[in-house]
Amino acid sequence: MAQLGLGLAALGRPGYMTLGHAEDLASTAPDAMERQAHAVMDAAYANGVRHFDTARSYGRAEEFLAHWLSSRSPAGVRVSSKWGYRYTAGWQSTADSHEVKDLSRAHLDSQWEESRALLGKWLNVFQIHSVTLESGVLRDARVLERLAELKASGVEIGLSVTGARQADVIDAAIEIPVFTWVQATWNVLEPSSGPALQRAKNKGLQVITKEGLANGLLSSRGQLAGWLEFAAKHGVTPDALALGVALRQPFIDVVLSGAATVAHLESNLRARNAPRTDEWKAFSKTAANYWDERSRLAWT
C-alpha cells in the first residue's frame, strides 16, 4: 500500500480552490497561518507521515515548512517542491491572478535558488510544476540541461502534470531519463492517468498523486450525489474512503493529503484502514468533464 503524504497547497496561502477553504482559517494573518500549518505538520509527523510536498507558488508554504524542519529536525523526512509558478495573489483570498506560470530556464534558475535558500539540505525532490504538452518545457534543451545538472548534484528530479491529457505528458516524460518522480491528479472521479502512471512505475519512476479529494468534492463538503451514502455504507468518512482507494492503487507510492486543519488530517489518516472496494469506479467521470468542472471552481 502507498504511504500518505502531506501537500501544503492549502496551508501556505489564504486562498485555494478547495471547497470551504476559508472556513478552515481562524485568521489569515501570516503568523497565525504558520502556527496552524505547524500544528498540521506536527500531527502528520506524529502519525507517520514522512513526505511533505510544497511549491514556490504556495504562498509562504516553503517558508513555513523550512521553519518547522529547522525547529524540529525530524528524522526520515522527504521534501519535494516545485518550480514554474509565481505566487501573485498578494496574500489575498480572492485575486485576479493567484499564480503565473513561467517554465523558462531563467525562472528555473531563480526559483531553484529561492527553494534551496529556504529548504537547504531538506530539499530532496525538485519538480516542474503542472507540465502540459502545450507548455513545450519537455522539449526545452536548456531546462533539461539544468535539471540534469541538479540531478548529478544529488537532487531527485520530477514533474507534476495537469489537465485532461495527463497520460500523454506522463508518457512523454518517461522517455526523458532526467525524471525519477512524477506527480499527477488521480482520484475516484478522475482516474484516467492510472495506466500511464503504471507505465511510469514500470520504468522505475516513483509516483505521487494529488487532489485525492478532488478539491473537496469527495469530502463531506462536496455533497456528491451517492458518494456520502456510499461511504456511510462502508462505515467510513467520505474523505477517508476516497484516499483509501488511492492508497491501494499498485502504481502509487505517495498519496497527498491536502488537509488544512488537524481535524481534517485526522479524518484523512483513517484512509489507511478504509475498506477495500472496486465499486468506486461507478463514480468516475471522463477526463474532459472532470477538468472542465475543475476549471470553474472558485478560489476561497
Residue pairs with C-beta under 8 A, 6 or more apart in sequence:
1 247
1 248
1 272
2 246
2 247
2 248
2 249
2 252
2 253
2 254
2 255
3 49
3 50
3 51
3 253
3 254
3 255
4 48
4 49
4 243
4 247
4 254
4 255
4 256
4 257
4 268
4 269
4 271
4 272
5 49
5 50
5 51
5 52
5 53
5 208
5 254
5 255
5 256
5 257
6 40
6 41
6 44
6 49
6 51
6 52
6 53
6 256
6 257
6 259
6 265
7 53
7 54
7 210
7 256
7 257
7 258
8 37
8 52
8 53
8 54
8 55
8 58
8 61
8 64
8 65
9 16
9 55
9 58
9 61
9 258
10 16
10 18
10 21
10 24
10 258
10 259
10 260
11 33
11 36
11 37
11 40
11 58
11 61
11 64
11 260
12 33
12 37
12 54
12 58
12 59
12 60
12 61
12 62
12 63
12 64
13 58
13 59
13 60
13 61
13 87
13 89
13 91
13 98
14 25
14 28
14 33
14 59
14 89
14 91
14 92
14 93
15 21
15 89
15 92
15 93
15 94
15 95
15 98
15 299
15 300
16 260
16 299
16 300
17 215
17 294
17 297
17 298
17 299
17 300
18 213
18 215
18 216
18 258
18 260
18 300
19 215
19 216
19 217
19 219
19 221
19 222
19 297
19 300
20 216
20 221
20 300
21 216
21 260
21 300
22 93
22 300
24 260
24 261
24 264
25 32
25 33
25 36
25 260
26 32
26 36
27 33
28 91
28 93
30 60
30 91
33 60
33 64
34 60
34 63
34 64
34 67
36 260
36 261
37 61
37 64
37 65
37 68
38 64
38 67
38 68
39 262
40 259
40 260
40 261
40 262
40 265
41 52
41 65
41 68
42 68
42 72
43 262
43 265
43 266
44 52
44 257
44 259
44 265
45 72
45 74
45 77
47 265
47 266
47 269
49 257
50 76
50 77
50 78
51 77
51 78
51 79
51 80
51 208
51 254
51 256
52 65
52 77
52 78
52 79
52 80
53 79
53 80
53 81
53 82
53 183
53 208
53 210
53 254
53 256
54 61
54 62
54 65
54 79
54 80
54 81
54 82
55 61
55 62
55 81
55 82
55 83
55 85
55 129
56 62
56 81
56 82
56 83
56 84
56 85
56 86
56 87
56 111
56 114
56 115
56 129
57 82
57 84
57 85
57 86
57 87
57 99
57 129
58 87
59 87
59 89
59 91
62 81
62 114
62 115
62 118
62 119
63 118
65 79
65 118
65 119
66 118
66 119
66 120
66 122
69 77
69 79
69 119
69 122
77 122
78 124
78 125
79 119
79 122
79 123
79 124
79 125
80 124
80 125
80 126
80 127
80 158
80 181
80 183
80 208
81 115
81 119
81 123
81 125
81 126
81 127
82 126
82 127
82 128
82 129
82 160
83 107
83 108
83 111
83 112
83 115
83 126
83 127
83 128
83 129
84 101
84 102
84 103
84 107
84 108
84 111
84 128
84 129
84 130
84 131
84 137
85 99
85 100
85 101
85 102
85 129
85 130
86 99
86 100
86 102
86 107
87 98
87 99
88 95
88 97
88 98
88 99
88 100
89 95
89 97
89 98
89 99
93 299
93 300
94 299
94 300
95 299
98 299
101 129
101 130
101 135
103 128
103 129
103 131
103 135
103 136
103 137
103 140
103 143
104 140
104 143
105 140
105 142
105 143
105 146
108 143
108 146
108 147
109 146
112 126
112 146
112 150
115 123
115 126
116 123
123 155
124 155
124 156
125 155
125 156
125 157
125 158
125 181
126 147
126 150
126 155
126 156
126 157
126 158
127 157
127 158
127 159
127 160
127 181
127 183
128 137
128 143
128 147
128 158
128 159
128 160
129 160
130 160
130 161
130 162
131 137
131 138
131 159
131 160
131 161
131 162
131 169
131 173
132 161
132 162
132 163
132 165
132 169
133 165
133 168
133 169
133 172
137 143
138 144
138 169
138 172
138 173
138 176
144 176
144 178
147 157
147 178
148 157
148 178
150 157
151 157
151 178
151 180
156 180
156 181
157 178
157 179
157 180
157 181
158 179
158 180
158 181
158 182
158 183
158 206
158 208
159 169
159 173
159 179
159 181
159 182
159 183
160 182
160 183
160 184
160 208
160 210
161 169
161 170
161 173
161 182
161 183
161 184
161 185
161 193
162 185
163 169
163 291
164 192
164 287
164 288
164 290
164 291
165 287
166 184
166 185
166 192
166 193
166 196
166 287
167 192
167 193
167 195
167 196
168 196
170 182
170 184
170 193
170 196
170 197
170 199
170 200
171 196
171 199
173 179
173 182
173 200
174 199
174 200
174 203
174 205
179 205
180 204
180 205
180 206
181 205
181 206
181 207
181 208
182 197
182 200
182 205
182 206
182 207
182 208
183 207
183 208
183 209
183 210
184 193
184 196
184 197
184 207
184 208
184 209
184 210
185 193
185 209
185 210
185 211
186 193
186 194
186 197
186 209
186 210
186 211
186 212
186 246
186 249
186 252
187 209
187 211
187 212
187 213
187 214
187 218
187 242
187 246
188 214
188 218
188 227
188 242
188 245
188 246
188 280
188 283
188 284
189 214
189 217
189 218
189 283
189 284
189 285
189 290
190 211
190 214
190 284
190 285
190 287
190 290
190 291
191 281
191 284
192 286
192 287
194 249
194 251
197 207
197 209
197 251
197 252
198 250
198 251
200 207
200 251
201 207
201 250
201 251
201 253
206 253
206 254
207 251
207 252
207 253
207 254
208 252
208 253
208 254
208 255
208 256
209 246
209 249
209 252
209 254
209 255
209 256
210 256
210 258
211 258
212 218
212 242
212 243
212 246
212 255
212 256
212 257
212 258
213 219
213 222
213 239
213 242
213 243
213 258
214 222
214 242
214 290
214 294
215 294
215 297
216 222
217 224
218 224
218 227
218 238
218 239
218 242
219 238
219 239
219 242
220 228
220 237
220 238
220 239
222 238
224 238
224 283
226 283
227 238
227 283
228 238
230 238
230 241
230 279
230 280
230 283
231 237
231 238
231 240
231 241
234 241
234 274
234 275
234 277
235 275
236 244
236 270
236 274
236 275
237 267
237 270
239 264
239 267
239 268
239 271
240 267
240 268
240 269
240 270
240 271
240 274
241 271
241 274
241 275
241 277
241 280
242 271
242 280
243 255
243 257
243 268
243 271
243 274
244 270
244 271
244 272
244 273
244 274
244 275
244 276
245 274
245 277
245 280
246 252
246 255
246 271
247 255
247 271
247 272
247 274
248 276
255 271
257 264
257 265
257 268
257 269
259 265
259 268
285 293
